[in-house]
Each structure stands twice: as C-alpha cells, then as structure tokens.
C-alpha cells in the first residue's frame, strides 16, 4: 500500500447541492483514501457551514476570490468572474498534498459504486494516471496500445495502456490531465503548470505530452490506466459553464444553480433523493418553479433537453 494513501480533491464553485452528492458518494463508496479536501471557489459561507455538519472531517480550503465570485453568481454584486481564475488556487491545493497520488473530482461528478483506491493503486504501480471516465470511454484505448489488464477483488478490471508518444500519432485526449481521475501528482502538476485559464485544455494536453515524452526518453514507459465507465457519474441537471454547455441555447445557468442552492439550503430540494442517481427532472423543475417561477422552469427544461441531445448526437451516453 502507498504511504501515505491518496487524498481526494474536490473542486467546487457555486453548487452546494452537487457538492453534497459528491461528498456523500466518497463517504459511502471510497476506500483507501487519506481524507477529502474541498477547494472552494465561491460557495456561500452558510452553505459551507451546513456541509461541514454533514461531513465534519472534510478539509475546506477557500480561494482568494471565493467571496467575490460567490456574490456575483448569486446576484449580490457585479463584476467579471472571468478575471478571477482559480487555476493557481487548484495548483496550490494539489501541490500541498503529501502523497504521490491524488483523486481529483469536480463538484458535479460522483462515485456511483464502491471503489478501493488502495487496491487500485496496488494493481497499477507507477501509472501516471488512472482515468475514471464518466462516459464515452469505450474506444479510448487502441488495442495495440494495451500494456496489461488486471482484475480487482470487487470485479472491476483495470486496463493499462502506453500511448505512442514519440510517434506523435496519439489521440491526445488519452493523456489529458483534465477531468476526473486518480493522478500521479507530478504528472498533474506538470500538465497544469503553464495553464493560465481553467478552460485551456489544449495547453494541458501539450504539457502532459511533454511529461510523457520525457518519461519515455528516460526509459520509463508512460503508463496510463482506466476503469469501465459508470464508476464515476457526471451531472446532467446543470452546468457551471457560462456558455450554457455549447448546446445552442443561451440561458443563465448561474440563475438555475443559485435557485437550486437556495432550495437545498431551505430544505426544499434533496440532491440525494435517488442516490446514487440524480434527482429526476420533475423534482428539479418543481424546485426551480418554486424559486424562480414557471417560465424559468420551462427554460431549464428546454436547456436540459438540448444538453442531452447534444451529447447523444456525439454518441455519448450520459446515463451510463
């Protein structure tokens, strides 16, 4: 077993109702972790206090911009959130950990079934990352790149692969350090060191490629691993993206998220009602109708239909 074992990092901004589900999933399903750290980039202090009651052992760390960003998103102040980038805060959080690995999740991702991270790392010694794909991973590995397979005691199978970095014919998405996964901290930090904006995945991939190429040049194959999809789930009820998730509709997602946060804080919305599944659409629409009115609830329904259709058209099954 690694000493110390990996710590879970959860990056969050303005969706306490989503964070509650993520933290609950770690409490119920995660084994072999050395605690959970929440990197808070905009939660209301009152919501943090409530979540601490539910999960008193979680270490909350607050971004320098958290108060300002939270107030802007909740409509309590005006300003440009885009100028308050959290990347440096995230890097500091990951760099502060003691172990060689970190489980890194977003607030809108969660474990849907048990997973022993100690056993996973024992099966994958030295892997630069173990991707926990929420969806779309069926073809993520070229059979010619498969390095090994191992079965875990809980029935999961780990697939190891070694992308051909030097030949430059790699699907770069395979080596990205963005998204949910169990990462070697030196790999994650190297891949993010030159990323100046949280959405700059191209730089992330380029830096990850340089790290892997250096590993290969030193005679250490850059080994990655993945688990079957569905272990980690991704929310379909909202998004933190300012552009509405690139689905062809312009809606105020911050307004929806703030409304659901208020409903959760007041006890009118239970994000764990169908755990480990999401709440159903009717429950969410009812909460939004109560907080914002029928017109906004209808706008949310239209956005969600477009969101799901967008990913269906891209052959991504968000429900898997």
C-alpha positions as CSV (number, residue, x, y, z in Angstrom):
1,X,0.0,0.0,0.0
2,X,1.2,3.5,-0.8
3,X,2.2,5.6,2.2
4,X,0.5,8.0,2.6
5,X,-2.5,6.9,0.5
6,X,-4.1,9.4,-2.0
7,X,-6.2,12.3,-0.9
8,X,-9.4,13.3,-2.7
9,X,-9.5,16.8,-4.1
10,X,-13.0,18.2,-5.0
11,X,-13.1,21.4,-6.9
12,X,-16.2,23.4,-6.3
13,X,-17.7,26.8,-7.1
14,X,-21.4,27.6,-6.6
15,X,-23.3,24.3,-6.5
16,X,-23.5,23.1,-2.9
17,X,-26.4,20.7,-3.8
18,X,-24.0,19.0,-6.3
19,X,-21.1,19.0,-3.8
20,X,-23.3,17.3,-1.2
21,X,-23.8,14.3,-3.6
22,X,-20.1,14.1,-4.5
23,X,-19.1,14.1,-0.8
24,X,-21.8,11.6,0.1
25,X,-20.5,9.3,-2.6
26,X,-17.0,9.5,-1.3
27,X,-18.2,8.8,2.3
28,X,-20.2,5.8,1.2
29,X,-18.2,4.3,-1.6
30,X,-14.5,5.3,-1.4
31,X,-12.0,3.1,0.4
32,X,-8.2,3.6,0.7
33,X,-8.2,7.4,0.7
34,X,-6.4,9.8,3.1
35,X,-9.2,12.3,3.6
36,X,-11.0,14.7,1.3
37,X,-10.1,18.3,0.6
38,X,-12.6,20.7,-1.0
39,X,-11.2,23.6,-3.0
40,X,-13.9,26.2,-2.5
41,X,-14.1,28.8,-5.2
42,X,-17.4,30.5,-4.5
43,X,-19.7,28.7,-2.1
44,X,-21.8,30.8,0.3
45,X,-20.3,30.6,3.8
46,X,-23.7,29.5,5.2
47,X,-23.7,26.5,2.8
48,X,-20.2,25.6,3.8
49,X,-21.3,25.5,7.4
50,X,-24.2,23.2,6.6
51,X,-22.0,20.8,4.6
52,X,-19.5,20.7,7.4
53,X,-22.2,19.4,9.6
54,X,-22.8,16.6,7.2
55,X,-19.1,15.9,6.6
56,X,-17.1,17.2,9.6
57,X,-13.9,15.5,8.5
58,X,-13.7,17.2,5.1
59,X,-11.0,19.9,4.8
60,X,-12.4,23.1,3.2
61,X,-9.9,25.5,1.7
62,X,-11.2,28.8,0.3
63,X,-10.0,30.6,-2.8
64,X,-8.9,34.3,-2.5
65,X,-11.7,35.0,-5.0
66,X,-14.4,32.9,-3.4
67,X,-16.3,35.7,-1.6
68,X,-16.4,38.0,-4.7
69,X,-17.2,35.2,-7.2
70,X,-19.9,33.8,-5.0
71,X,-21.6,37.2,-4.5
72,X,-21.5,37.8,-8.3
73,X,-23.0,34.5,-9.1
74,X,-25.7,34.9,-6.6
75,X,-26.6,38.4,-8.0
76,X,-25.4,40.2,-4.8
77,X,-22.7,42.1,-6.6
78,X,-21.4,42.9,-10.1
79,X,-18.0,42.1,-11.6
80,X,-16.2,39.9,-14.1
81,X,-15.8,36.4,-12.9
82,X,-13.6,35.5,-15.9
83,X,-10.8,37.6,-14.4
84,X,-10.8,35.6,-11.1
85,X,-9.3,32.4,-12.4
86,X,-9.0,29.5,-10.0
87,X,-6.1,27.7,-11.7
88,X,-3.4,28.9,-9.3
89,X,-5.6,28.0,-6.3
90,X,-6.1,24.5,-7.7
91,X,-2.4,24.0,-8.3
92,X,-1.5,25.1,-4.8
93,X,-4.1,22.7,-3.4
94,X,-2.7,19.7,-5.3
95,X,0.9,20.7,-4.6
96,X,0.2,20.9,-0.9
97,X,-0.7,17.2,-0.6
98,X,1.8,14.7,0.9
99,X,1.1,11.5,-1.1
100,X,2.3,10.7,-4.6
101,X,-1.3,10.4,-6.0
102,X,-4.4,12.5,-5.8
103,X,-8.0,11.7,-6.7
104,X,-9.3,14.8,-8.4
105,X,-13.0,15.3,-9.0
106,X,-15.3,18.2,-9.8
107,X,-18.4,19.0,-7.7
108,X,-20.7,17.7,-10.4
109,X,-19.0,14.2,-10.5
110,X,-19.5,11.4,-8.0
111,X,-18.8,7.7,-7.4
112,X,-21.8,5.5,-8.3
113,X,-20.5,2.3,-6.7
114,X,-17.7,1.2,-4.3
115,X,-14.1,1.5,-5.2
116,X,-11.0,0.6,-3.2
117,X,-8.3,3.1,-4.2
118,X,-5.6,1.3,-2.3
119,X,-6.3,-1.9,-4.3
120,X,-6.5,0.1,-7.5
121,X,-3.0,1.6,-7.0
122,X,-1.6,-1.7,-6.0
123,X,-2.8,-3.0,-9.3
124,X,-1.4,0.0,-11.1
125,X,2.0,0.8,-9.6
126,X,3.7,3.8,-11.2
127,X,0.8,4.7,-13.6
128,X,0.8,8.4,-14.4
129,X,-3.0,8.5,-14.2
130,X,-6.0,6.2,-13.8
131,X,-8.8,7.8,-15.6
132,X,-12.3,7.4,-14.2
133,X,-14.2,8.3,-17.3
134,X,-17.8,9.3,-16.6
135,X,-18.8,8.4,-20.2
136,X,-17.5,7.8,-23.7
137,X,-14.6,5.6,-22.8
138,X,-15.4,2.5,-24.9
139,X,-12.8,3.3,-27.6
140,X,-10.4,5.3,-25.5
141,X,-7.7,2.6,-25.9
142,X,-6.3,1.3,-29.2
143,X,-5.8,-2.4,-28.8
144,X,-2.3,-2.1,-30.0
145,X,-1.5,0.2,-27.0
146,X,-2.8,-2.2,-24.3
147,X,0.0,-2.9,-21.9
148,X,-1.7,-5.1,-19.3
149,X,-5.0,-6.0,-17.7
150,X,-5.7,-6.8,-14.1
151,X,-8.9,-7.8,-12.2
152,X,-9.6,-6.2,-8.9
153,X,-11.3,-8.1,-6.0
154,X,-14.5,-6.1,-6.5
155,X,-14.9,-7.4,-10.0
156,X,-13.6,-4.3,-11.8
157,X,-10.9,-4.6,-14.4
158,X,-8.0,-2.2,-14.8
159,X,-6.8,-1.7,-18.4
160,X,-3.3,-0.3,-18.8
161,X,-2.1,1.4,-21.9
162,X,1.1,3.0,-23.1
163,X,0.3,5.7,-25.8
164,X,2.9,6.0,-28.5
165,X,4.1,9.5,-27.6
166,X,7.2,9.5,-29.7
167,X,5.4,8.6,-32.9
168,X,3.0,11.5,-32.4
169,X,0.1,9.5,-33.7
170,X,-1.6,9.5,-30.3
171,X,-5.2,10.6,-29.6
172,X,-4.1,13.4,-27.3
173,X,-7.3,13.2,-25.2
174,X,-5.9,10.0,-23.8
175,X,-3.2,11.8,-21.9
176,X,-5.1,14.8,-20.8
177,X,-4.9,15.5,-17.0
178,X,-8.2,17.3,-17.1
179,X,-11.4,15.6,-15.8
180,X,-11.9,13.1,-13.1
181,X,-9.2,10.6,-12.3
182,X,-6.5,9.3,-9.9
183,X,-3.4,11.2,-10.9
184,X,0.3,11.0,-10.1
185,X,0.8,14.4,-8.6
186,X,4.0,15.2,-10.5
187,X,2.1,14.4,-13.8
188,X,-0.9,16.5,-12.9
189,X,1.2,19.5,-11.7
190,X,3.5,19.3,-14.8
191,X,0.4,19.2,-17.1
192,X,-1.1,22.3,-15.4
193,X,2.0,24.4,-14.6
194,X,1.6,26.5,-17.8
195,X,-2.2,26.5,-17.9
196,X,-3.3,30.1,-17.2
197,X,-7.0,29.6,-17.5
198,X,-9.1,26.7,-16.2
199,X,-10.7,26.0,-19.6
200,X,-7.3,25.8,-21.5
201,X,-7.3,22.1,-22.1
202,X,-5.0,22.4,-25.2
203,X,-2.1,23.6,-23.1
204,X,-2.9,20.9,-20.5
205,X,-2.6,18.2,-23.2
206,X,0.6,19.7,-24.7
207,X,2.3,19.8,-21.3
208,X,1.1,16.3,-20.5
209,X,2.6,15.1,-23.7
210,X,5.9,16.7,-22.9
211,X,5.9,15.0,-19.5
212,X,5.2,11.6,-21.0
213,X,7.8,12.1,-23.7
214,X,10.4,12.8,-21.0
215,X,9.4,9.7,-19.1
216,X,9.9,7.6,-22.3
217,X,13.2,9.3,-23.0
218,X,14.3,8.3,-19.5
219,X,13.3,4.7,-20.2
220,X,10.1,4.8,-18.2
221,X,7.1,4.0,-20.3
222,X,4.3,6.5,-19.6
223,X,1.7,4.0,-18.4
224,X,-2.0,5.1,-18.1
225,X,-4.9,3.0,-16.8
226,X,-8.6,3.2,-17.0
227,X,-11.7,1.7,-15.4
228,X,-15.0,1.0,-17.0
229,X,-17.4,3.9,-17.4
230,X,-20.1,4.3,-14.9
231,X,-18.0,4.2,-11.8
232,X,-17.9,8.0,-11.8
233,X,-21.0,9.8,-13.0
234,X,-21.4,13.3,-14.4
235,X,-24.3,15.6,-13.6
236,X,-26.8,16.3,-16.3
237,X,-29.0,18.7,-14.3
238,X,-26.9,21.8,-14.5
239,X,-23.6,23.2,-15.7
240,X,-21.2,25.8,-14.4
241,X,-20.2,26.8,-17.9
242,X,-21.0,30.4,-18.8
243,X,-21.8,29.4,-22.4
244,X,-24.6,27.1,-21.3
245,X,-22.6,24.0,-22.3
246,X,-22.4,24.7,-26.0
247,X,-25.8,23.3,-26.7
248,X,-27.3,26.1,-28.8
249,X,-29.3,27.8,-26.1
250,X,-28.4,30.9,-24.2
251,X,-29.7,30.5,-20.6
252,X,-28.5,31.9,-17.3
253,X,-27.1,28.8,-15.6
254,X,-25.9,30.7,-12.6
255,X,-29.5,31.6,-12.0
256,X,-30.6,28.0,-12.1
257,X,-27.7,26.9,-9.9
258,X,-28.3,29.7,-7.3
259,X,-32.0,28.7,-7.2
260,X,-31.2,25.1,-6.6
261,X,-28.7,26.1,-3.9
262,X,-31.4,28.2,-2.2
263,X,-33.9,25.3,-2.4
264,X,-31.3,22.9,-0.9
265,X,-30.4,25.4,1.9
266,X,-34.1,25.8,2.7
267,X,-34.8,22.0,2.7
268,X,-36.9,22.2,-0.4
269,X,-34.6,20.2,-2.7
270,X,-32.9,16.9,-1.8
271,X,-29.9,16.1,-4.2
272,X,-29.7,12.6,-2.6
273,X,-33.4,11.7,-3.3
274,X,-32.4,9.0,-5.8
275,X,-28.8,8.5,-4.8
276,X,-26.6,7.2,-6.4
277,X,-28.7,8.5,-9.3
278,X,-29.5,12.2,-9.8
279,X,-32.9,13.6,-8.8
280,X,-35.4,13.2,-11.6
281,X,-36.2,16.1,-13.9
282,X,-39.6,16.7,-12.4
283,X,-38.1,17.3,-8.9
284,X,-35.6,19.8,-10.3
285,X,-38.2,21.6,-12.4
286,X,-40.6,21.8,-9.4
287,X,-37.8,23.3,-7.2
288,X,-36.9,25.9,-9.9
289,X,-40.6,26.8,-10.4
290,X,-40.9,27.4,-6.7
291,X,-37.7,29.5,-6.6
292,X,-38.0,31.3,-9.9
293,X,-41.4,30.7,-11.5
294,X,-42.8,28.6,-14.3
295,X,-41.1,30.5,-17.1
296,X,-37.6,29.8,-15.8
297,X,-38.5,26.2,-15.0
298,X,-39.6,25.8,-18.7
299,X,-36.3,27.4,-19.8
300,X,-34.4,24.9,-17.7
301,X,-36.4,22.0,-19.3
302,X,-35.5,23.3,-22.8
303,X,-31.8,23.6,-21.8
304,X,-31.6,20.1,-20.4
305,X,-33.3,18.6,-23.4
306,X,-30.8,20.4,-25.7
307,X,-27.9,19.4,-23.4
308,X,-28.8,15.7,-23.5
309,X,-29.4,15.8,-27.3
310,X,-26.0,17.5,-27.8
311,X,-24.2,14.6,-26.1
312,X,-26.5,11.9,-27.7
313,X,-25.5,13.3,-31.1
314,X,-21.9,13.0,-30.1
315,X,-22.5,9.3,-29.3
316,X,-22.0,9.9,-25.6
317,X,-24.4,8.2,-23.1
318,X,-24.6,10.4,-20.1
319,X,-26.7,7.9,-18.2
320,X,-24.2,5.0,-18.4
